[in-house]
Amino acid sequence: MSPETIFRIQLVLGYVAWSLCFGAYFWPRLKAMDRVAAHRLIATLHSFRFFGLVFILPGIVGSNLPAKFAGFSAYGDLATGILAILALLTVRIRPLFWSLVVAFNLVGAVDILVDYYHAIQTGLPTMPAQFGSTYAIPIIYLPLLMITHAVAFYFLLRPLFSKQGTTMPRAHANQQNGYA
């Protein structure tokens, strides 16, 4: 099998394995949490994305790791991690917390999608050795991050759809959704 085929199989299986694990163990617990606690848990995971700076650390990745991929990935991860940390620090200031939750999920999801695009455009799946010791990041860590972004967007948008057609007073609805 070619390195590209192995890389692609591992990437797909990373999503499959994390989806199964997430569905069995994390999803039931997240659904049972209030919105703030669920978003804090997701933000905690994403607060470690400063680790993405490793893609621009000489000697850790291959010297031919495409700069277009490495730079965007490194700084996109750093921005996402900082926004997630700021969200965690501002949990008591709800309007700011919610703004930062939206921001880190948007920045993080766009970062991952653009990283995939850059990887494909630069032929990175044909040269997986350029990831060096960071090979596990796209195979194991990235699928979990993308799944949690999708869940975060679901939790952010769910109140918009679940409250349509109800006559629940606004103050009560805000309190139930973790805004008060």
N, C-alpha and C positions, 0 to 999 in steps of 0.2 A: 504494500500500500504506500502511496506517496505521502510525504509529510503534510501536504495540503489536505488530503482526504482524512488523514488521522486528526488533524487540527479541527476540521469541520465536524467530524463525528463527535469528537470530544466536546466541542462547543454546544452542539445540539443536545448531547446527553447531559451536559451541565444544566441546561434549561429543564430537561425532563426530570432529572434527579431532584433539583431544587423545587420544581413545581410539585412533585409528589411529597417531598418532605414538608414544604410550606403548607400544602393542603391538609396533610395529616396532623401536623403539630402546631404550626404557627397561626394559620387562618382561624381555627376555632377560638383560640385565645384572643387574637386581635379583634375578632367580631364581638366578643364579650366585653371588651374594654370600652370605656368612654372614649370619645374622639381624641381628646387631648392626650390621654395615656397612649393610645395607639400611635399617634403621630410622634410623640416623644420617643417611643421605642424605635420607630423607623428612623427618626433623626439621629438617635444614638448610633445606630448601625452606620449611617452615612457620615457621621462625624469623623470616622476613621479614613475618609477618602483622601486626606492629605498624603496618604501612602502612595497615591498615584504619581507623585513627584519622582518616584523611582524610575520612571520611564525616561527621564532626562539625566539620570545619574550615571556618569561614565564608569565603565567597568562592571556594571550590573546587567545592563542590556547589551546586545550586540552593537558593534560600531556601525552597522548598516541598517539599524532600525530606522525606518523613514521618519525624518524630522517632522514632516507634516502631521504624521500620526502622533509621534512622541510628545511634541510640544502642546498640541491641542488637548491631548488626553491628560497630560500632567497638570496643566493649568485649569482645565475643566474640572478635574477631580479636586484640586485644591480649592477652587471657588465653591464647589458643592460642599466640601467638608467644612469650610469656614461658615457658610450660610447655615448648615445644619447645627453647628456649635452655637451660632448666634440664636437660632431658634430655641435651642435648649436653655440658653441663658435668659431668654425673654419670656419664658412660659407664663410668668405672672402678669405680663403686659399683653393681654390677649390679642388686641389688634395687630401689634407688632409680631407676636408669635405666629399668628395665622399668615401674615404677609411673608415672613421668612420661611414658613413651611411650604407655601406655594413656590417661593423663589428657589429654594434648594431642590425641590422636586422638578421644577421646570429646567433649571440649569443642569441638574444631574441627568435627567432623561435625554435632553438635547445632547449633552456631552457624550453619552453612551451611543446614541444614534449616529452622531457625526463621527465618533471613533470607528464604528462599524463601516461607515461610508469610506473614511480615509483608509482603513485597513484593506478594503476591497479595491479601492482606486490605486493603492500603492503596491498591491500584490502581496500583502503581508501574510495571508494564509499559505502562500507558497514558500515562505521563509520563516517558519515559526521559531527556528533556533535564535532569531534576532531578539526574541523576548528574553533570552537568557534565563536567569533565575526567576524572572517574573512571569514565566509561562503559565503558572497557575492562576494568575489574576484574570485573564480573559476566559479561562475554562471553568474556574470554580467560583470566583468572587463576583464577576460581572453579571452572570445570570441572576444571582440573588439580589444584587442591587437593582437590576431592571425590574424584577418581579415586585420588589418592595416599592418602587416608584409607581408601578401600575396600581398596587393596592392603595397607596397614598392618594392617588388621583381618584380612585373609587370612593375612598372615605371622604375626600373633599367634595365630591360631586353628589354623593348619596343623599344628603339633606335636601338638595334642590329637587330631586325626583321623588323622594319618599314623602315629602310634605305637601305635594301638589294635591289640591282638592280637599285638604283637611281644614278645619276651622280652629285649630289649636291657637290659643292666644300667643302673640309674638314673644312676650317675655318668658312664657313657659317653654316655648319651642327653643329659644336661645339657651335657657338653662339646661334643657335636656341635651342639647348639642355641644355643651361644653364651652359656650361663649360667655356665660355669666360667671 
